[in-house]
Amino acid sequence: MAKQEQELYSSTFAPLLRQKAAAIWSWHQIVIGLVIGGMFVIGLAFRQPVVSFTHVLMLIVLIVNFLVFHRLSVWQIIGLRMGYLLRSATGRSNATVSPLTQNTTVALLDIPGNEDNKITPYQIVNTPFAGAAMVWDADMGEATAMLRLSATSAQLASNDEKNMRAAAFSSALRSLRDRPDVVRVTIQSRSLRFPTEKTVDIDHDDSFVAQDLNVLETDMLNGLMQHDFMLGITVNPDHTGAGERATHELESVCDLLSRRVRELTDVLMASGIRSYGIDWLNMRQLRAQIKTLTDFDAFTLLDDRKELPDSNPLATSWTEFSTYMQVGPSYARSYWIDQWPDTPVASTWLASITAASDVQFVFTQVLRLRTEKKAKKELDRKLNETKTMSAINARLDREADRKTIIEQATIETQLHENAKNGGDIQFQGFVTVISSDRESLEADCERFLSRANGLLHLDRMANQQLVRWVGALPLGLEGKHSR
């Protein structure tokens, strides 16, 4: 396969622990220093001795205030430690990490954009919602929250319960009509390999059972497949309902996003999401999800909170070919779903495809609300195209095309539902298969295609692999309109 590009992009996720006010010092350090200096001057004005216990104590505080460790002040380190202690004490994985970083930028992210591979800058902002982070695109005015979800199994559920979950999910989508500021929802069903946790310590237990388990876990079962969901919720304050003034201040945007996350997750609870399986990711967890997507060995770098520490850089080199990509030590190929089921299917039809046990993939669905007027305009255009094709076939005495007839009937049904519901949900689907080497990629793609055969038709995308790979990252960027 001919190579399309020979450029390497650096996907940096650099911690921006504080915007520095002067040299290496942050704003709060400068303010504390000015306050202490002012107190010293006032003391001298009231004829206090230059050398006194109060002044010595102030000098010690001043020295401690200006100390910097790994670009963090002492006060920031204390705030982080208090947050971690609170997290350990309460057992909540989403406990507040640091009150000092609420509504502020804590990291910068630069990745290739959708136009001419232009590097697009994003800000990672800590929200006041229990230390969670959002991806902030200041130019577009869009803020995205990424949530990692786990769902209850549907294998032993009755058909009524499965249908009830599907109806709850549809209800959650319909609720977007009342939230016009939610401009995009991305759902990623992922099947990824992760290392097996060792059950025995061979250094302290050399029994035959321990030796057998050690051989099994380091050879045959050294990695298992893990299935989870990533939910991306994107809001734009400019799309707020009438009567509300849009603002791009980080505090207001964080508050709006937090409200929408709570509302949508409450509605989704009835669709099979575990109440304890919802985790709004913080900055370090986002870094960990990106790092481990293609680097199997990166799991050893994560701490007990499944976070990638700041001391480990996140930089991924990738090279785009016409129909696949090399991303770090792995290979990936993305497909576009150009045909969804056109006949009634069971409510769990998608689970039969995504519940793969031997293929790593990211199944991304993008859902976007369209107003009735906008949807009607787009559907009318598509309907006219199908009618034109049918008219051409009739003039040439050709047999009517079955796919065109089915598409025309589907569009007419959508027009009726659009008028009835006052709008519709526009959705797109993409699948990204990930493998350890080039040969395995071909075999894994064939297995996935055979599993989806009869339900979905996947089109291999040419010269768009980089854009689709960016959409497969757990950042909620798939379906994002270009600048």
N, C-alpha and C positions, 0 to 999 in steps of 0.2 A: 504494500500500500504506500502510495507516494505521501511523503510528509508535506504538510501544508505550511507549518510555521516552525521556526527554530528560535523562538524567544522564550526566555524563562521569566516568570513573574514571581515576585516575592510576596507571599501572603503574610504580611506581618500583623501581629495582634499585640502591639507594644503597649505595656502598661503606662498610662498617663496618670500617675498617682496624684499629681497636683500640677496645675498650671503654676509655674514659678513666677514670683513677683520681681525678685531681684536675685541674680546669680542662681544659687542652688536653693534659695529659701522660698517658702510658700507664703501666701497672703497672711494666714493666721500667725505664722512666725513673726512676720514684720509687725503685725498689729500688737502682738504680745510684747515684742521688744520695745515698741513705741510707748506702750502703757507703762512698762517698768522704767523706761528712761524718764517718762513724765513724772512718775512717783518719786524718782530720785531727785529730779530738779525741784519739785515741790518741797521735798524734805530739806534740801539745802536752803530754800527760800525761808523756811521756818527755823533756820539756824540749827538743824540737827547735825551732829558730828559726821564727818565724811566716813569714818570707820565706825560702824555700829553693827549690832546683831541683825537689825532689819536690813541694812544695806548689804551685809554679807549674804544674807538669805536671798535677797533680790538678785545679787550677782550670780549665785548658784543657779537660780531659776533661769536667769538670762542665758547662761552657758548651756544649760540643758535644752533650752528652747531652740537654740541655733544648731544643735547637733542634727546631723542627717545620716541615716543608715539606709542604703539601697534606695535613695531618693524619697525616703519617708522620714518625717519628723517624729520625735518621741511621742508627741500627742497622737499622731496617726497610728503609730504602733500600739499605743495603749488602747485606742478605739478598736483596732482590729482584734486585739487579744480579748477585749471585753465581749466583742461580738461572738468570737469563737467559744468563749466560756459559756455565754448565754445559749449558744447552739447546743453545746454538749449537755448543759444542765436541763434544757427543755426537751431535748431529743428531736427538735425540729430542724430538718435540713435546710429550711429556708429562713432561719432566724437572721436578724439584722447583723450584717457583717461590720459595718462601721457607720455610725451616725454622721461622721464628718464628710462622707462621700454622697450623701443624698442629693439628688437632682444635679449632680456634677458629672463631668466627663472623666472616666477612669481609664479609658484605653482608646486607642485609635486603630482602625482597621482599614486597610487598603487592599482592594481586590480589583481585578479587571471588570470593567463595566460592560454594557450591552452594545456599545457603539465603538467600533474601531479599536476594540481591546483597550479602551481608555481606562486608566486607573481611577477608580471611584472611591473617594474617602468617606468613611462612616465613623460615627462616634459611638462608643459604648458608654452609656450613661446609667449610673446607679439610681434606681427609683426608691422612693420611701417605702415601697411595698416589700418589707422583710428582706432587704438587701438584694433583691432581684435586679437584673440589668435589662436595658432595652437597646436596640440597634437604632440609632437616630441618623436619618438622612436629612441634614439641614437644608440642602438645596431643594429637595422635593417636599419637605415638610412632613415626612412619614416616620413614624415610630413603630417598631416591631418588638413584640414580646415573644420569646421562644419558651415553650413549655414541653417538658418531657412527660409523657403519659404512659400508663400501663392499664390495660383493659382486662376485664374478667373473661375467661374462656367461654366460647359459645358452643363447645363440643357437646356438653351435657345439657345445654339449655333447650327448652321446648320451642316449638315453632312459634307459639304465641309470644314467648319472651323475646325471641329473635326479632319478630315483626315489631314488637313494642320498642325495642332498642332502635330499630331503623326509623320508626315514626318519631322517636325523640330526637334523633339526629336531624331529620327533616324539619322538625319544629325549631331546632336551634338555628338552622339556616334561614328559615322564614323570619326569625327574630331580627335578622340583619336589616330588614326593612325599617325597623324602628331605630336603627343605629347607622345613619348614613355616613358617620365619620369612620366606620370600620370599612376601609376601602379594599381590603384583601385578607383572605384566610387561606393559609397553606397547611395541608395535612400530609405528613410524611410517614408512611408505613415502612419500617426499616427491618432488615434481617442482616445482622452483622456478627462477625466472629469475634469472640473474646476469649482470653486464656482461662483455662480451668484452674480453680483455686486448689492448691495442694491440701489434701486431707490428713496427711501424715508428715512428720519430720523424720526423714530417713537417718539423720545424724543422731537422733535420740531413740529411735525405734528401728532396730534392724531385724525384726521378725520376718518370716516368710510372707506373711500377709502384707506387711508394710512395704516390702520389696516389690511384691506384685502390683500393689496400688501405685507405687512410685513409677514403675515401668509403664503402667497403663496411662497415668496422667501426664507423663512427659513424652510419650510417644503416640499411641493410638488416639487418646482423648486429650491431647494437649490444648485443644480449642473447641468451644461449643458455640452454637448459634444462639443469638439473643434477639428477641423480637420486641420492639417498642414502637411508640408513636411520638412524632414531634409535631406540635401544634404551633403555628405562627399566626399571631393576630396583629394586624397592621392598622393603625389609625392615622388619620390626617385631620388636624384641627380645622383646616379650610373647608372641610365638607360637613361641618357641624350644622345642625338644623337651623332653620330661620329664627331670628331673634337672638342668637348667641354670637358674640364677637369672637372670631378666631384669634388665637394668640400662639406664638411659637416659643414662648418662654418655657424653659425646660421644666420648671415646677408645674406649670399648668398642663403641659403635654404628659408628664409622668402621671399626674392625677387622672387625666382622661384615660390613659392607657390602663391604669390600674382598675378603674371602674369597669371598663369594657372586659378586661380579663376576668374579673370576678363574676360579671353577669353571664358571660358566655360559658364559663366553666360550670356555673350553677345549672345552666340549661343542659349541658352535656352530661351531667352526672347520670341522667336517666338512660343514656345511650350505652351504658356498660363500662364507663370509666370508673376505676377504683377511686374511692374518696381519699385514700392515703397514697395514691399513685400519681398525684399531680405535683410537679416540681417546676416552678418558674426559675429558669437557670440564671445564675449570676455570671459575672464576667469570667471567672476561672473555669466554671463548668462549661461555658460556651467554648473556651479555648480547648478544653479537654475533648469535647464532642468533635471539633474540627480535626484535632490532632489524631485521634484514634479512628477516624473514618477510613483512613488509608494506611496507617502505620500500626501494625499489630503489636509491635514491641513497645509502643508508647503507653500501653496500659501499665507498665511497670513504673512509669513516671508519675502516675496519679496518686494523690494522697487518699486518706480514708473517707474523704467527702466527695471523691470522684472529681477532684479539681486538678487542673494543671498549674503548678506553682509558677509564679512570675519569673523565677530563676531559670525556667526552661523555655527557651524561645520557641515561638510558633512560626516557622517559615517553611513553606512548601513550594518546591519547584515543580512546574508542570510544562509539558510539551504537547501541543495540540496536533493531531493528525486528522485526516479528513473524516474518518468514521470512528475514532477512538482517541483516548488521551492516556498519557503516562503521567501519573500524579504521585510524586515521591517514589516510594518503592512499589506502588501498585499501578494497575491499569483499569480504565473505566470506559464504558460505552453507554451512551444515552439514546433512548428511543422516545419517539413521540407517539402517543396513543391517538390514532386518527380514526378509529372506529370503536365505539362502545357497543355493548349488547343492544340489538335492535328488537329483541323479543323479551317477554317477561322472564325474569330470573329470580332465584331465591334471594332472600335478604342478605345471606352470607356468601354470596357468589364471589365477592372480592377476597374473602378470607381463604378460599380454596386456592387462590393464586399467590397471595402474599405469604401464606404459611409455609414457605419453602424451608427445607431443613438442610440444604446443601449449597445454596447459592446466596452470595452477598449482594444485596441490592437496596436501593432507596426508591420507593414508589411515591412520587410526589403528585398531589392533586392541588390545584389552585382554584379557589372559589371566590367569585367577585360579584357583588350585587350590581344589577343594572336596572335603571329606571324603566318604566313602561315605555316611554317615548324612545329612549335609546335602544331598548331591546327590539321594539317593533321595527325601527328603521333597519337594524341589522338583519332581522329575520325576513323582512320584506325583500331585502337585497338577495339573500340566499334563495328565497322562494322564486324570485324572478329568474335567477340563474338556472334552477331546476326546470322551470317551465320552458325556458329558452331551449334547453337541451332536449326536452321532450318534443318541442315543436320542430326542431331540426331533424330529429329521428323520424317524425311523422312525414315531413316533406320528402325525405329521401327513402320513404317506404321501408324504413328499418324497423326491426322489432323493438318494442319499448324496452328500455334498460331497467332491469329489476331494481338495481341500487338507486337509480334516479327516482323511481316511483316510491320506494320506501323512504328516501330522504325527503321527498315532497310531502308525503303524509306526516312524517315526523315534524317537519317545520310548521305545517298547518296546525298540528296539535299544540306545538309550543306557542304559536300565536294566540290560540284560544286560551291557554293557561296564562299567558302573559297578560291578556286583557282581564281575565278573571282575578288574578292575584295582584295586579298593579305593578308588575315588574317580574324579573326572573333572576336566576343565579347562573352566571356564566362560569363554566368550569373547563379546565384543561388538565391533561394528565401526561406525566413523563415518568420513565423508568430508567434508572441508572444502575447498571450491573458493574460490580467491582470484583476484581480478581488479583491474585498475587503475581501473575505473569501473563505474557501475551497468549500463550497456548491455552492456558486455563480460561482466559477471557472468552475465547471462541466457544469452548465447551460449555461454560456457564451460560452464555447467551443462548445457545441452542436449547439447553434444558429449560430456561425460563420461557422461551418462545413456545416450546411444546406444551408447557403447563398452561399458558394463556391462550393457546389455540382454541378457537370456537367461541371464546368470550370477548377477547380483545384483539385488535389488529395493531401491531406495533411497527412503526415505520422507522427504519434506521436513518438517523439524521446525518446529513453531510455538511461539513464545514460549519457546524454549530455546536460542536462538542464542548468548547470552552464555556459558552453561555449556559448550556444545560448543566455543566458541572458546578458552576457558581450557584445555579438554582437548587442543586442537590445538597449544598452545604446547609447545615442547620442554622440558617440565618433568616429564613422567611423571605428570600429575595426572588424566588421564582414567580413569574407573572408580573414582575415589577415593570411598569412602563419605562421606556428609555427616556433619557433626558431630552 
